[in-house]
Amino acid sequence: MVRVKLSGPLKSAAGGRDELEVEASTIHQMLTQLGQDHPALKPIIESGVAVAIDGQIYRGDWFQPIPPGSEVFILPRLTGG
């Protein structure tokens, strides 16, 4: 089980929850399961997110394994310029 921390629009889309648990072993599985379990998160995830695992940010390596007990954050895409 992976504990995922959310903030900003992700937290709002999750009904104000700042942490969710999901069964996953890779970033791809985690994002897919979060979208299925919490449909309001799906469009935000699909528009682009980064995932931080124990302080390392991943932006496209969706098959990166998530080690047990890791600290995982999903970061929404930043807009503006």
C-alpha positions as CSV (number, residue, x, y, z in Angstrom):
1,M,0.0,0.0,0.0
2,V,1.3,3.4,-1.0
3,R,0.5,6.6,0.9
4,V,0.3,9.5,-1.4
5,K,0.3,13.1,-0.3
6,L,-1.7,15.7,-2.2
7,S,-1.8,19.5,-2.3
8,G,-3.5,22.3,-4.2
9,P,-6.0,21.3,-6.9
10,L,-5.2,17.6,-6.3
11,K,-6.3,18.0,-2.6
12,S,-9.5,19.8,-3.7
13,A,-10.3,17.1,-6.3
14,A,-9.9,14.5,-3.5
15,G,-12.6,16.1,-1.4
16,G,-10.1,18.0,0.7
17,R,-8.1,15.0,1.7
18,D,-4.4,15.6,1.7
19,E,-3.4,11.9,1.8
20,L,-4.7,8.8,0.1
21,E,-3.7,5.2,0.1
22,V,-3.5,3.1,-3.0
23,E,-2.3,-0.4,-3.9
24,A,0.5,0.0,-6.4
25,S,4.1,-0.9,-7.1
26,T,5.0,1.6,-9.8
27,I,4.2,5.2,-10.5
28,H,2.0,4.2,-13.5
29,Q,-0.1,1.8,-11.3
30,M,-0.4,4.4,-8.6
31,L,-1.7,7.1,-11.0
32,T,-4.1,4.7,-12.8
33,Q,-5.5,3.5,-9.5
34,L,-5.9,7.0,-8.1
35,G,-7.8,8.0,-11.2
36,Q,-10.1,5.0,-10.9
37,D,-10.7,5.4,-7.2
38,H,-11.1,9.2,-7.3
39,P,-12.5,10.2,-10.7
40,A,-12.2,13.9,-10.0
41,L,-8.4,13.4,-9.9
42,K,-8.2,11.8,-13.3
43,P,-8.3,15.0,-15.5
44,I,-5.7,16.6,-13.3
45,I,-3.4,13.5,-13.5
46,E,-4.0,13.3,-17.3
47,S,-3.1,17.0,-17.8
48,G,0.3,16.3,-16.3
49,V,1.8,15.8,-12.9
50,A,5.2,15.1,-11.4
51,V,5.7,12.5,-8.7
52,A,8.2,12.8,-5.9
53,I,9.4,9.6,-4.2
54,D,11.6,10.2,-1.2
55,G,12.6,13.6,-2.5
56,Q,13.4,12.5,-6.1
57,I,11.1,14.0,-8.7
58,Y,9.9,11.9,-11.7
59,R,8.2,13.5,-14.6
60,G,8.0,10.7,-17.2
61,D,9.5,7.5,-15.7
62,W,6.0,6.0,-15.0
63,F,7.4,2.5,-14.6
64,Q,9.6,3.6,-11.7
65,P,9.1,1.2,-8.8
66,I,7.8,2.7,-5.5
67,P,9.8,1.1,-2.6
68,P,7.7,0.1,0.4
69,G,7.5,2.8,3.1
70,S,8.4,5.6,0.6
71,E,7.3,9.2,1.0
72,V,5.3,9.9,-2.1
73,F,3.9,13.3,-3.3
74,I,2.0,14.1,-6.5
75,L,2.8,17.6,-7.7
76,P,0.3,19.3,-10.1
77,R,1.6,20.9,-13.3
78,L,2.6,24.5,-12.7
79,T,1.2,27.0,-15.1
80,G,2.2,30.5,-15.9
81,G,5.3,32.0,-17.2
